[in-house]
Amino acid sequence: MKAIDLKAIKIVHILKFFTYMVGFISFLSIAKYVNPLFSLAFLLIFSASLYFEYKNRFYIPRWIVNIFSLFVVGFTLYRIKADEFVAQLVEALLFIFAVKFLEEKKTRDYMQIYTLSLFLLAGLGLMSLDIAFSVYLIITVMILSTSFVILTFYSQDPDMVLNHKIILKILVKSLYIPCAAIPLTAVMFIILPRTQYPIFDFLNRPDKAKTGFTERVRLGAIANIQEDASIIMRVHMDRINDEVLYWRGIVLDYFDGTSWKSSKKQYLIQNKPLIAQGNAVKQVIYLEPYENRYIFALDKPAFITLKGIKCLEDLTYVMPTSIEKRVRYEAVSIISDVFFERDIDKETYLQLPENISEEIKNLTKSLVRGHDTLKNIYAVYNFFNNGSFKYSLKNLPVTKSPIDDFLFKTRYGNCEYFASAFAVMLRLAGIPSRLVGGYRGGYYNDMGKYYLVPQKNAHVWVEAFIENKGWMRFDPTPAYYETFGLGRKKDIMLQIRLIMDTINFYWNVFVINYNLDRQLSIVFAITKNIKRPQLKFNAKILWFIKFAIVFICIVFFAFLTVKKILKTQNREMYLLLQFYKRLSKYGYTKRPSQGLEEFVFSIKDDKIRIKAWEFVRQFEEIYYSDKRLDKLGAKKLKEVLREI
């Protein structure tokens, strides 16, 4: 006969371990979205509750905890704001969640903790649906599944003691349910119909907008954007030459001496034909929210497909309002430095502030010779690239006359200073010019086949108008490629970041952006490949049908297996609990440190001990031989129980 494992653990200790694990994981999932003060409060209360558990003494009465929780709810309702409704509600839930750990816990309290953890997970889903949410969802569901099973045993007998083998068996079998449910959930996600008007969409917190280009740019302002490493957009496309990676956004044409702004322009009823020579490049762009309404695409965009978008006469595209949520759109651009335009408003593009200094005028005159427009442009362009000017983001000349200070004093600055000085000097030479704001370069993710464009790649360049040629792009900023995130393939941290971003990118593409249109396209693709009356399938559709049938069979078989195992497991534990309960009526209660056989031998009444030993013998014979307790075996054990 096999001996009972005396290294046993109380069921209550196992339950507390999983409960505190649920608490900590729930906190981690929403920590980045709540006020740091609430995070600190949770950690302090959570640590105090762990100390109370260690001392096995709870110093705070339940009624004080309940009153304090009501106060937190009232305070939350008082400070709540419409635009931060979900975040503030989650903060209140987090605090109540922490307070629940301070109480001496009964079965009801454990249930409340598990329920609150699900509410926190739901709040996370309203604030963010990135891949981290799915990870926390899977982990939480698995731990909660085990916790509920353990709580069931605890509710039957709080003093129950289990050996390691039984604990391991419970843990493994409790995971069968979520392991079977997760694949089934994935199938339901694919086939359940979507709506374009989600009922609870009003609860979703708007994505935090990033600082970006505005319609008025003060010299030195872009430096703040260029120090921001967050991502502004991801562009799914084939890799192209890094030197042509200019992402066009806004055109600035009015200069007052210290800042540029975009003058009012006409909307085009339809996109005017883009006359340019170059390769057409298709892009699928995922633009993050930012504080403006301009849409970016490779220079020169021929057209952009997005609901509500309008094209301006200067080849820029705008939305009716600021970009408050991540948007997906498609664009086609002609890769060219020049696009033809016959008639322009020269007065607009030759405008100059009244306080242009004589030094700038004299400098321009010394560089410009004759009437050859292109030659004069390159004369000014070469002046900025002769090595005497340097690129810098530090100590920029933000004064009343920044162009003069840049040209004659500091001789360093960022792209705004180079482009502004270049455009002003071209206008002094009688050459129409304007600034174009957008982004330069980006990291190409070979794994995901898309460009990753960070905010720090914000850039401005110049377009000059040449008769019979049109607008031609010139970039006077002598910046190295590293300035715009190029040429860093060997950076290990960058490669790790790209791998993580690839996972998030495809999560957004295939999960977050999975909508009614995607469902309909899948249905149409399937029906298109079904030809009647032969009902022929191509290889991909046939493979999909076979996979679906096999998958459904596996899920169904797993469901039946889990159901049978749980039924058998519950039968064993039920009989064991009934055994303890019947003996307790005679005054014999099993101590936590006792094994099953040791407990039986401690019974003083000979008749009861003999019958109890008969039950234990039959139970162990089944349990330790890894046999399943069938109906016949259960019937025999019940007969022995009735005789005790």
Disulfide bonds with the S-S distance in Angstrom:
none
